[in-house]
Amino acid sequence: MEIVDTRTGQRHLLTPDAAATGQQTPGRYHTLCGTEILPAALVDPGTGYCWPCRSTVIPTPRTGK
């Protein structure tokens, strides 16, 4: 899941578990790069990507079906 940090405007990535935890404890979203962010409004497009988050993405293998 992608989410924009209010403080920096960068788009970070979250795991589904981190997103669920962040919804239970508002304002405590931990991204793939390890940064704790404050989520921006869902309509905020952000100003760029967090490259450490992007570099940790592991592609899922194709099933061939």
All heavy atoms as TSV, in Angstrom:
chain	resi	resn	atom	element	x	y	z
A	1	MET	N	N	0.847	-1.166	0.000
A	1	MET	CA	C	0.000	0.000	0.000
A	1	MET	C	C	0.898	1.238	0.000
A	1	MET	O	O	1.932	1.254	0.649
A	1	MET	CB	C	-0.891	-0.033	1.247
A	1	MET	CG	C	-1.623	1.226	1.509
A	1	MET	SD	S	-2.629	1.086	3.001
A	1	MET	CE	C	-3.661	2.475	2.718
A	2	GLU	N	N	0.475	2.245	-0.716
A	2	GLU	CA	C	1.239	3.488	-0.802
A	2	GLU	C	C	0.548	4.560	0.027
A	2	GLU	O	O	-0.676	4.680	0.013
A	2	GLU	CB	C	1.302	3.913	-2.257
A	2	GLU	CG	C	2.249	5.043	-2.523
A	2	GLU	CD	C	2.372	5.310	-4.013
A	2	GLU	OE1	O	3.199	4.654	-4.655
A	2	GLU	OE2	O	1.612	6.155	-4.509
A	3	ILE	N	N	1.354	5.358	0.762
A	3	ILE	CA	C	0.802	6.423	1.595
A	3	ILE	C	C	1.764	7.608	1.591
A	3	ILE	O	O	2.978	7.424	1.556
A	3	ILE	CB	C	0.529	5.911	3.027
A	3	ILE	CG1	C	-0.322	6.881	3.820
A	3	ILE	CG2	C	1.806	5.572	3.743
A	3	ILE	CD1	C	-0.926	6.268	5.067
A	4	VAL	N	N	1.210	8.822	1.595
A	4	VAL	CA	C	2.018	10.048	1.545
A	4	VAL	C	C	2.260	10.546	2.970
A	4	VAL	O	O	1.344	10.593	3.781
A	4	VAL	CB	C	1.299	11.142	0.718
A	4	VAL	CG1	C	2.078	12.447	0.741
A	4	VAL	CG2	C	1.093	10.668	-0.717
A	5	ASP	N	N	3.511	10.916	3.251
A	5	ASP	CA	C	3.884	11.493	4.547
A	5	ASP	C	C	3.609	12.996	4.524
A	5	ASP	O	O	4.111	13.713	3.644
A	5	ASP	CB	C	5.361	11.233	4.821
A	5	ASP	CG	C	5.825	11.727	6.180
A	5	ASP	OD1	O	4.992	12.228	6.970
A	5	ASP	OD2	O	7.024	11.612	6.462
A	6	THR	N	N	2.827	13.475	5.464
A	6	THR	CA	C	2.486	14.898	5.539
A	6	THR	C	C	3.728	15.770	5.674
A	6	THR	O	O	3.812	16.838	5.084
A	6	THR	CB	C	1.560	15.160	6.744
A	6	THR	OG1	O	0.365	14.425	6.559
A	6	THR	CG2	C	1.224	16.624	6.887
A	7	ARG	N	N	4.697	15.321	6.439
A	7	ARG	CA	C	5.879	16.147	6.730
A	7	ARG	C	C	6.794	16.329	5.528
A	7	ARG	O	O	7.363	17.389	5.338
A	7	ARG	CB	C	6.658	15.553	7.890
A	7	ARG	CG	C	5.881	15.649	9.204
A	7	ARG	CD	C	6.574	14.900	10.288
A	7	ARG	NE	N	6.227	13.484	10.105
A	7	ARG	CZ	C	6.563	12.532	10.934
A	7	ARG	NH1	N	7.289	12.793	11.988
A	7	ARG	NH2	N	6.186	11.295	10.718
A	8	THR	N	N	6.958	15.290	4.709
A	8	THR	CA	C	7.922	15.364	3.605
A	8	THR	C	C	7.273	15.383	2.226
A	8	THR	O	O	7.914	15.761	1.259
A	8	THR	CB	C	8.893	14.174	3.652
A	8	THR	OG1	O	8.141	12.964	3.438
A	8	THR	CG2	C	9.634	14.107	4.967
A	9	GLY	N	N	6.034	14.925	2.128
A	9	GLY	CA	C	5.370	14.819	0.836
A	9	GLY	C	C	5.781	13.594	0.050
A	9	GLY	O	O	5.290	13.370	-1.050
A	10	GLN	N	N	6.651	12.768	0.607
A	10	GLN	CA	C	7.092	11.563	-0.102
A	10	GLN	C	C	6.072	10.450	0.024
A	10	GLN	O	O	5.399	10.313	1.041
A	10	GLN	CB	C	8.424	11.070	0.448
A	10	GLN	CG	C	9.596	11.876	0.026
A	10	GLN	CD	C	10.890	11.169	0.390
A	10	GLN	OE1	O	10.994	10.528	1.428
A	10	GLN	NE2	N	11.869	11.292	-0.476
A	11	ARG	N	N	6.013	9.642	-1.039
A	11	ARG	CA	C	5.146	8.464	-1.045
A	11	ARG	C	C	5.941	7.269	-0.535
A	11	ARG	O	O	6.951	6.900	-1.108
A	11	ARG	CB	C	4.634	8.179	-2.449
A	11	ARG	CG	C	3.654	9.215	-2.909
A	11	ARG	CD	C	3.125	8.876	-4.263
A	11	ARG	NE	N	3.559	9.946	-5.158
A	11	ARG	CZ	C	3.557	9.869	-6.453
A	11	ARG	NH1	N	3.186	8.776	-7.051
A	11	ARG	NH2	N	3.941	10.894	-7.175
A	12	HIS	N	N	5.464	6.681	0.563
A	12	HIS	CA	C	6.101	5.515	1.173
A	12	HIS	C	C	5.233	4.286	0.933
A	12	HIS	O	O	4.052	4.400	0.628
A	12	HIS	CB	C	6.246	5.715	2.685
A	12	HIS	CG	C	7.293	6.713	3.066
A	12	HIS	ND1	N	8.594	6.362	3.297
A	12	HIS	CD2	C	7.220	8.049	3.255
A	12	HIS	CE1	C	9.289	7.431	3.630
A	12	HIS	NE2	N	8.469	8.484	3.597
A	13	LEU	N	N	5.814	3.131	1.135
A	13	LEU	CA	C	5.087	1.874	1.006
A	13	LEU	C	C	4.928	1.216	2.367
A	13	LEU	O	O	5.827	1.263	3.205
A	13	LEU	CB	C	5.840	0.926	0.063
A	13	LEU	CG	C	5.967	1.399	-1.375
A	13	LEU	CD1	C	6.829	0.424	-2.179
A	13	LEU	CD2	C	4.606	1.563	-2.025
A	14	LEU	N	N	3.758	0.592	2.558
A	14	LEU	CA	C	3.445	-0.126	3.797
A	14	LEU	C	C	3.019	-1.545	3.460
A	14	LEU	O	O	2.428	-1.784	2.408
A	14	LEU	CB	C	2.252	0.521	4.512
A	14	LEU	CG	C	2.354	1.959	4.931
A	14	LEU	CD1	C	0.972	2.572	4.971
A	14	LEU	CD2	C	2.989	2.033	6.282
A	15	THR	N	N	3.273	-2.459	4.375
A	15	THR	CA	C	2.714	-3.799	4.238
A	15	THR	C	C	1.254	-3.737	4.664
A	15	THR	O	O	0.849	-2.805	5.379
A	15	THR	CB	C	3.463	-4.807	5.124
A	15	THR	OG1	O	3.267	-4.441	6.489
A	15	THR	CG2	C	4.950	-4.871	4.785
A	16	PRO	N	N	0.434	-4.702	4.283
A	16	PRO	CA	C	-0.958	-4.711	4.755
A	16	PRO	C	C	-1.047	-4.739	6.287
A	16	PRO	O	O	-1.912	-4.093	6.873
A	16	PRO	CB	C	-1.540	-5.983	4.136
A	16	PRO	CG	C	-0.720	-6.196	2.899
A	16	PRO	CD	C	0.671	-5.746	3.276
A	17	ASP	N	N	-0.137	-5.464	6.940
A	17	ASP	CA	C	-0.148	-5.513	8.403
A	17	ASP	C	C	0.176	-4.157	9.017
A	17	ASP	O	O	-0.432	-3.747	9.998
A	17	ASP	CB	C	0.849	-6.559	8.919
A	17	ASP	CG	C	0.408	-7.983	8.640
A	17	ASP	OD1	O	-0.809	-8.199	8.412
A	17	ASP	OD2	O	1.265	-8.883	8.650
A	18	ALA	N	N	1.150	-3.450	8.455
A	18	ALA	CA	C	1.517	-2.122	8.963
A	18	ALA	C	C	0.372	-1.136	8.764
A	18	ALA	O	O	0.128	-0.285	9.614
A	18	ALA	CB	C	2.774	-1.616	8.272
A	19	ALA	N	N	-0.350	-1.249	7.651
A	19	ALA	CA	C	-1.494	-0.373	7.402
A	19	ALA	C	C	-2.603	-0.640	8.425
A	19	ALA	O	O	-3.194	0.293	8.967
A	19	ALA	CB	C	-2.017	-0.563	5.987
A	20	ALA	N	N	-2.862	-1.910	8.723
A	20	ALA	CA	C	-3.888	-2.256	9.708
A	20	ALA	C	C	-3.498	-1.773	11.101
A	20	ALA	O	O	-4.331	-1.227	11.833
A	20	ALA	CB	C	-4.115	-3.764	9.724
A	21	THR	N	N	-2.237	-1.921	11.466
A	21	THR	CA	C	-1.757	-1.448	12.763
A	21	THR	C	C	-1.871	0.067	12.849
A	21	THR	O	O	-2.278	0.613	13.882
A	21	THR	CB	C	-0.296	-1.882	12.997
A	21	THR	OG1	O	-0.234	-3.304	12.957
A	21	THR	CG2	C	0.227	-1.378	14.327
A	22	GLY	N	N	-1.544	0.770	11.779
A	22	GLY	CA	C	-1.639	2.221	11.748
A	22	GLY	C	C	-3.063	2.718	11.907
A	22	GLY	O	O	-3.301	3.776	12.479
A	23	GLN	N	N	-4.027	1.938	11.418
A	23	GLN	CA	C	-5.432	2.332	11.574
A	23	GLN	C	C	-5.903	2.153	13.011
A	23	GLN	O	O	-6.779	2.863	13.475
A	23	GLN	CB	C	-6.306	1.536	10.616
A	23	GLN	CG	C	-6.093	1.945	9.181
A	23	GLN	CD	C	-6.853	1.070	8.205
A	23	GLN	OE1	O	-7.392	0.029	8.563
A	23	GLN	NE2	N	-6.890	1.490	6.956
A	24	GLN	N	N	-5.297	1.206	13.718
A	24	GLN	CA	C	-5.674	0.974	15.113
A	24	GLN	C	C	-5.026	1.979	16.058
A	24	GLN	O	O	-5.575	2.299	17.099
A	24	GLN	CB	C	-5.300	-0.446	15.527
A	24	GLN	CG	C	-6.095	-1.490	14.796
A	24	GLN	CD	C	-5.581	-2.894	15.064
A	24	GLN	OE1	O	-4.625	-3.094	15.798
A	24	GLN	NE2	N	-6.213	-3.877	14.448
A	25	THR	N	N	-3.840	2.458	15.710
A	25	THR	CA	C	-3.128	3.448	16.523
A	25	THR	C	C	-2.844	4.646	15.623
A	25	THR	O	O	-1.791	4.725	15.007
A	25	THR	CB	C	-1.818	2.886	17.090
A	25	THR	OG1	O	-1.030	2.383	16.020
A	25	THR	CG2	C	-2.066	1.794	18.091
A	26	PRO	N	N	-3.802	5.571	15.501
A	26	PRO	CA	C	-3.680	6.685	14.550
A	26	PRO	C	C	-2.353	7.443	14.662
A	26	PRO	O	O	-1.871	7.723	15.750
A	26	PRO	CB	C	-4.853	7.595	14.919
A	26	PRO	CG	C	-5.837	6.686	15.569
A	26	PRO	CD	C	-5.010	5.648	16.281
A	27	GLY	N	N	-1.779	7.713	13.489
A	27	GLY	CA	C	-0.543	8.465	13.423
A	27	GLY	C	C	0.710	7.629	13.583
A	27	GLY	O	O	1.809	8.151	13.602
A	28	ARG	N	N	0.588	6.320	13.681
A	28	ARG	CA	C	1.734	5.435	13.877
A	28	ARG	C	C	1.866	4.449	12.726
A	28	ARG	O	O	1.676	3.261	12.884
A	28	ARG	CB	C	1.590	4.663	15.188
A	28	ARG	CG	C	1.458	5.520	16.393
A	28	ARG	CD	C	2.765	5.587	17.097
A	28	ARG	NE	N	2.616	6.371	18.305
A	28	ARG	CZ	C	3.606	7.003	18.859
A	28	ARG	NH1	N	4.800	6.929	18.334
A	28	ARG	NH2	N	3.409	7.703	19.933
A	29	TYR	N	N	2.170	4.967	11.572
A	29	TYR	CA	C	2.364	4.118	10.400
A	29	TYR	C	C	3.860	3.909	10.186
A	29	TYR	O	O	4.620	4.867	10.091
A	29	TYR	CB	C	1.769	4.772	9.152
A	29	TYR	CG	C	0.260	4.752	9.121
A	29	TYR	CD1	C	-0.484	5.731	9.761
A	29	TYR	CD2	C	-0.418	3.746	8.445
A	29	TYR	CE1	C	-1.871	5.718	9.734
A	29	TYR	CE2	C	-1.811	3.727	8.412
A	29	TYR	CZ	C	-2.522	4.715	9.056
A	29	TYR	OH	O	-3.889	4.696	9.028
A	30	HIS	N	N	4.281	2.655	10.147
A	30	HIS	CA	C	5.691	2.329	9.934
A	30	HIS	C	C	5.856	1.769	8.516
A	30	HIS	O	O	5.233	0.784	8.154
A	30	HIS	CB	C	6.184	1.329	10.975
A	30	HIS	CG	C	6.215	1.919	12.349
A	30	HIS	ND1	N	7.254	2.679	12.803
A	30	HIS	CD2	C	5.310	1.886	13.349
A	30	HIS	CE1	C	7.002	3.081	14.031
A	30	HIS	NE2	N	5.819	2.620	14.387
A	31	THR	N	N	6.704	2.409	7.754
A	31	THR	CA	C	6.876	2.077	6.342
A	31	THR	C	C	7.932	0.992	6.136
A	31	THR	O	O	8.620	0.598	7.074
A	31	THR	CB	C	7.285	3.336	5.565
A	31	THR	OG1	O	8.559	3.767	6.045
A	31	THR	CG2	C	6.263	4.445	5.741
A	32	LEU	N	N	8.064	0.538	4.897
A	32	LEU	CA	C	9.057	-0.487	4.579
A	32	LEU	C	C	10.482	-0.038	4.865
A	32	LEU	O	O	11.336	-0.834	5.220
A	32	LEU	CB	C	8.954	-0.909	3.108
A	32	LEU	CG	C	7.739	-1.741	2.731
A	32	LEU	CD1	C	7.755	-2.042	1.242
A	32	LEU	CD2	C	7.685	-3.031	3.523
A	33	CYS	N	N	10.742	1.267	4.741
A	33	CYS	CA	C	12.096	1.777	4.999
A	33	CYS	C	C	12.343	2.003	6.488
A	33	CYS	O	O	13.446	2.367	6.884
A	33	CYS	CB	C	12.352	3.061	4.215
A	33	CYS	SG	S	11.420	4.491	4.809
A	34	GLY	N	N	11.323	1.803	7.337
A	34	GLY	CA	C	11.483	1.950	8.775
A	34	GLY	C	C	11.095	3.301	9.330
A	34	GLY	O	O	11.176	3.527	10.528
A	35	THR	N	N	10.638	4.207	8.474
A	35	THR	CA	C	10.246	5.543	8.909
A	35	THR	C	C	8.838	5.521	9.482
A	35	THR	O	O	7.956	4.860	8.954
A	35	THR	CB	C	10.287	6.516	7.712
A	35	THR	OG1	O	11.587	6.500	7.163
A	35	THR	CG2	C	9.916	7.923	8.120
A	36	GLU	N	N	8.635	6.251	10.585
A	36	GLU	CA	C	7.291	6.444	11.112
A	36	GLU	C	C	6.752	7.718	10.482
A	36	GLU	O	O	7.386	8.763	10.550
A	36	GLU	CB	C	7.315	6.587	12.625
A	36	GLU	CG	C	5.932	6.659	13.228
A	36	GLU	CD	C	5.966	6.728	14.741
A	36	GLU	OE1	O	6.481	5.802	15.363
A	36	GLU	OE2	O	5.487	7.739	15.276
A	37	ILE	N	N	5.594	7.633	9.843
A	37	ILE	CA	C	5.072	8.783	9.111
A	37	ILE	C	C	3.718	9.234	9.646
A	37	ILE	O	O	3.017	8.482	10.319
A	37	ILE	CB	C	4.946	8.479	7.601
A	37	ILE	CG1	C	3.920	7.381	7.357
A	37	ILE	CG2	C	6.273	8.121	6.998
A	37	ILE	CD1	C	3.438	7.323	5.946
A	38	LEU	N	N	3.388	10.466	9.317
A	38	LEU	CA	C	2.052	11.020	9.540
A	38	LEU	C	C	1.340	10.984	8.190
A	38	LEU	O	O	1.808	11.610	7.237
A	38	LEU	CB	C	2.146	12.468	10.001
A	38	LEU	CG	C	2.360	12.706	11.472
A	38	LEU	CD1	C	2.712	14.165	11.722
A	38	LEU	CD2	C	1.137	12.316	12.251
A	39	PRO	N	N	0.247	10.266	8.066
A	39	PRO	CA	C	-0.412	10.153	6.772
A	39	PRO	C	C	-1.073	11.452	6.338
A	39	PRO	O	O	-1.669	12.157	7.141
A	39	PRO	CB	C	-1.449	9.056	6.980
A	39	PRO	CG	C	-1.690	9.032	8.445
A	39	PRO	CD	C	-0.428	9.499	9.104
A	40	ALA	N	N	-0.930	11.766	5.064
A	40	ALA	CA	C	-1.588	12.933	4.465
A	40	ALA	C	C	-2.992	12.531	4.025
A	40	ALA	O	O	-3.356	11.357	4.060
A	40	ALA	CB	C	-0.774	13.417	3.270
A	41	ALA	N	N	-3.760	13.499	3.596
A	41	ALA	CA	C	-5.089	13.219	3.051
A	41	ALA	C	C	-4.955	12.277	1.857
A	41	ALA	O	O	-3.975	12.347	1.113
A	41	ALA	CB	C	-5.757	14.517	2.626
A	42	LEU	N	N	-5.920	11.422	1.673
A	42	LEU	CA	C	-5.852	10.435	0.595
A	42	LEU	C	C	-5.792	11.067	-0.794
A	42	LEU	O	O	-5.346	10.440	-1.736
A	42	LEU	CB	C	-7.035	9.470	0.683
A	42	LEU	CG	C	-7.026	8.559	1.905
A	42	LEU	CD1	C	-8.291	7.711	1.932
A	42	LEU	CD2	C	-5.800	7.677	1.942
A	43	VAL	N	N	-6.227	12.315	-0.921
A	43	VAL	CA	C	-6.194	12.980	-2.225
A	43	VAL	C	C	-4.845	13.642	-2.513
A	43	VAL	O	O	-4.610	14.109	-3.616
A	43	VAL	CB	C	-7.317	14.035	-2.345
A	43	VAL	CG1	C	-8.679	13.365	-2.322
A	43	VAL	CG2	C	-7.216	15.078	-1.258
A	44	ASP	N	N	-3.948	13.681	-1.523
A	44	ASP	CA	C	-2.625	14.291	-1.712
A	44	ASP	C	C	-1.781	13.386	-2.608
A	44	ASP	O	O	-1.520	12.238	-2.265
A	44	ASP	CB	C	-1.949	14.474	-0.363
A	44	ASP	CG	C	-0.646	15.250	-0.439
A	44	ASP	OD1	O	-0.075	15.372	-1.541
A	44	ASP	OD2	O	-0.192	15.717	0.610
A	45	PRO	N	N	-1.343	13.883	-3.777
A	45	PRO	CA	C	-0.570	13.040	-4.688
A	45	PRO	C	C	0.889	12.855	-4.271
A	45	PRO	O	O	1.573	11.979	-4.792
A	45	PRO	CB	C	-0.645	13.802	-6.013
A	45	PRO	CG	C	-0.779	15.223	-5.598
A	45	PRO	CD	C	-1.582	15.204	-4.324
A	46	GLY	N	N	1.369	13.649	-3.331
A	46	GLY	CA	C	2.764	13.551	-2.912
A	46	GLY	C	C	3.685	14.247	-3.895
A	46	GLY	O	O	3.270	14.707	-4.956
A	47	THR	N	N	4.954	14.352	-3.513
A	47	THR	CA	C	5.921	15.047	-4.361
A	47	THR	C	C	6.993	14.121	-4.913
A	47	THR	O	O	7.830	14.546	-5.683
A	47	THR	CB	C	6.617	16.163	-3.567
A	47	THR	OG1	O	7.259	15.582	-2.428
A	47	THR	CG2	C	5.631	17.222	-3.132
A	48	GLY	N	N	6.991	12.892	-4.517
A	48	GLY	CA	C	7.993	11.944	-5.013
A	48	GLY	C	C	7.944	10.658	-4.214
A	48	GLY	O	O	7.178	10.517	-3.262
A	49	TYR	N	N	8.773	9.708	-4.631
A	49	TYR	CA	C	8.811	8.403	-3.987
A	49	TYR	C	C	9.935	8.317	-2.973
A	49	TYR	O	O	10.972	8.952	-3.128
A	49	TYR	CB	C	9.041	7.303	-5.023
A	49	TYR	CG	C	7.897	7.135	-5.978
A	49	TYR	CD1	C	7.993	7.599	-7.281
A	49	TYR	CD2	C	6.726	6.522	-5.586
A	49	TYR	CE1	C	6.944	7.445	-8.171
A	49	TYR	CE2	C	5.668	6.371	-6.464
A	49	TYR	CZ	C	5.789	6.832	-7.753
A	49	TYR	OH	O	4.751	6.683	-8.622
A	50	CYS	N	N	9.740	7.510	-1.961
A	50	CYS	CA	C	10.812	7.165	-1.031
A	50	CYS	C	C	11.560	6.004	-1.681
A	50	CYS	O	O	11.037	4.896	-1.798
A	50	CYS	CB	C	10.224	6.740	0.317
A	50	CYS	SG	S	11.451	5.993	1.405
A	51	TRP	N	N	12.758	6.260	-2.148
A	51	TRP	CA	C	13.508	5.220	-2.854
A	51	TRP	C	C	13.923	4.062	-1.965
A	51	TRP	O	O	13.933	2.912	-2.425
A	51	TRP	CB	C	14.676	5.822	-3.623
A	51	TRP	CG	C	14.158	6.684	-4.735
A	51	TRP	CD1	C	14.250	8.036	-4.837
A	51	TRP	CD2	C	13.390	6.258	-5.869
A	51	TRP	NE1	N	13.588	8.476	-5.963
A	51	TRP	CE2	C	13.050	7.400	-6.614
A	51	TRP	CE3	C	12.942	5.026	-6.317
A	51	TRP	CZ2	C	12.312	7.346	-7.780
A	51	TRP	CZ3	C	12.198	4.977	-7.477
A	51	TRP	CH2	C	11.893	6.127	-8.204
A	52	PRO	N	N	14.234	4.272	-0.663
A	52	PRO	CA	C	14.504	3.100	0.182
A	52	PRO	C	C	13.296	2.162	0.285
A	52	PRO	O	O	13.454	0.948	0.282
A	52	PRO	CB	C	14.857	3.714	1.540
A	52	PRO	CG	C	15.449	5.036	1.189
A	52	PRO	CD	C	14.612	5.519	0.014
A	53	CYS	N	N	12.080	2.715	0.351
A	53	CYS	CA	C	10.881	1.863	0.351
A	53	CYS	C	C	10.775	1.097	-0.967
A	53	CYS	O	O	10.508	-0.105	-0.990
A	53	CYS	CB	C	9.616	2.698	0.529
A	53	CYS	SG	S	9.191	3.128	2.212
A	54	ARG	N	N	10.976	1.779	-2.073
A	54	ARG	CA	C	10.856	1.158	-3.393
A	54	ARG	C	C	11.883	0.059	-3.605
A	54	ARG	O	O	11.620	-0.925	-4.272
A	54	ARG	CB	C	11.020	2.205	-4.500
A	54	ARG	CG	C	9.925	3.211	-4.537
A	54	ARG	CD	C	8.730	2.630	-5.191
A	54	ARG	NE	N	7.615	3.553	-5.005
A	54	ARG	CZ	C	6.405	3.310	-5.421
A	54	ARG	NH1	N	6.124	2.211	-6.056
A	54	ARG	NH2	N	5.449	4.167	-5.201
A	55	SER	N	N	13.070	0.231	-3.025
A	55	SER	CA	C	14.123	-0.756	-3.253
A	55	SER	C	C	13.938	-2.012	-2.408
A	55	SER	O	O	14.598	-3.006	-2.653
A	55	SER	CB	C	15.504	-0.148	-2.995
A	55	SER	OG	O	15.647	0.186	-1.640
A	56	THR	N	N	13.015	-1.991	-1.435
A	56	THR	CA	C	12.786	-3.168	-0.609
A	56	THR	C	C	11.654	-4.041	-1.131
A	56	THR	O	O	11.388	-5.092	-0.590
A	56	THR	CB	C	12.468	-2.781	0.851
A	56	THR	OG1	O	11.299	-1.978	0.860
A	56	THR	CG2	C	13.623	-2.058	1.492
A	57	VAL	N	N	11.006	-3.619	-2.183
A	57	VAL	CA	C	9.878	-4.393	-2.727
A	57	VAL	C	C	10.406	-5.656	-3.387
A	57	VAL	O	O	11.294	-5.612	-4.240
A	57	VAL	CB	C	9.073	-3.558	-3.741
A	57	VAL	CG1	C	7.991	-4.391	-4.380
A	57	VAL	CG2	C	8.485	-2.346	-3.065
A	58	ILE	N	N	9.841	-6.783	-2.987
A	58	ILE	CA	C	10.229	-8.070	-3.542
A	58	ILE	C	C	9.116	-8.529	-4.464
A	58	ILE	O	O	7.972	-8.686	-4.032
A	58	ILE	CB	C	10.461	-9.107	-2.438
A	58	ILE	CG1	C	11.571	-8.598	-1.511
A	58	ILE	CG2	C	10.790	-10.468	-3.025
A	58	ILE	CD1	C	11.709	-9.394	-0.247
A	59	PRO	N	N	9.415	-8.733	-5.756
A	59	PRO	CA	C	8.353	-9.158	-6.675
A	59	PRO	C	C	7.847	-10.542	-6.327
A	59	PRO	O	O	8.604	-11.405	-5.876
A	59	PRO	CB	C	9.038	-9.135	-8.041
A	59	PRO	CG	C	10.484	-9.157	-7.763
A	59	PRO	CD	C	10.698	-8.611	-6.398
A	60	THR	N	N	6.551	-10.755	-6.548
A	60	THR	CA	C	5.977	-12.067	-6.315
A	60	THR	C	C	6.168	-12.929	-7.551
A	60	THR	O	O	6.039	-12.446	-8.683
A	60	THR	CB	C	4.486	-11.962	-5.978
A	60	THR	OG1	O	3.831	-11.244	-7.012
A	60	THR	CG2	C	4.268	-11.257	-4.659
A	61	PRO	N	N	6.474	-14.199	-7.372
A	61	PRO	CA	C	6.675	-15.061	-8.534
A	61	PRO	C	C	5.379	-15.308	-9.284
A	61	PRO	O	O	4.303	-15.338	-8.699
A	61	PRO	CB	C	7.221	-16.357	-7.929
A	61	PRO	CG	C	6.902	-16.306	-6.492
A	61	PRO	CD	C	6.678	-14.869	-6.125
A	62	ARG	N	N	5.496	-15.492	-10.566
A	62	ARG	CA	C	4.313	-15.809	-11.373
A	62	ARG	C	C	3.945	-17.265	-11.172
A	62	ARG	O	O	4.812	-18.114	-11.059
A	62	ARG	CB	C	4.603	-15.553	-12.846
A	62	ARG	CG	C	4.807	-14.108	-13.136
A	62	ARG	CD	C	5.023	-13.900	-14.580
A	62	ARG	NE	N	5.221	-12.478	-14.846
A	62	ARG	CZ	C	4.917	-11.897	-15.962
A	62	ARG	NH1	N	4.424	-12.595	-16.956
A	62	ARG	NH2	N	5.116	-10.614	-16.116
A	63	THR	N	N	2.667	-17.521	-11.191
A	63	THR	CA	C	2.201	-18.897	-10.963
A	63	THR	C	C	2.141	-19.687	-12.259
A	63	THR	O	O	2.081	-20.900	-12.234
A	63	THR	CB	C	0.820	-18.903	-10.304
A	63	THR	OG1	O	-0.098	-18.227	-11.165
A	63	THR	CG2	C	0.864	-18.256	-8.934
A	64	GLY	N	N	2.139	-18.998	-13.393
A	64	GLY	CA	C	2.092	-19.703	-14.679
A	64	GLY	C	C	0.726	-20.236	-15.049
A	64	GLY	O	O	0.587	-21.048	-15.933
A	65	LYS	N	N	-0.289	-19.789	-14.343
A	65	LYS	CA	C	-1.650	-20.279	-14.639
A	65	LYS	C	C	-2.368	-19.318	-15.526
A	65	LYS	O	O	-2.241	-18.184	-15.571
A	65	LYS	CB	C	-2.429	-20.459	-13.345
A	65	LYS	CG	C	-1.851	-21.570	-12.515
A	65	LYS	CD	C	-2.673	-21.726	-11.251
A	65	LYS	CE	C	-2.069	-22.829	-10.407
A	65	LYS	NZ	N	-2.774	-23.017	-9.194
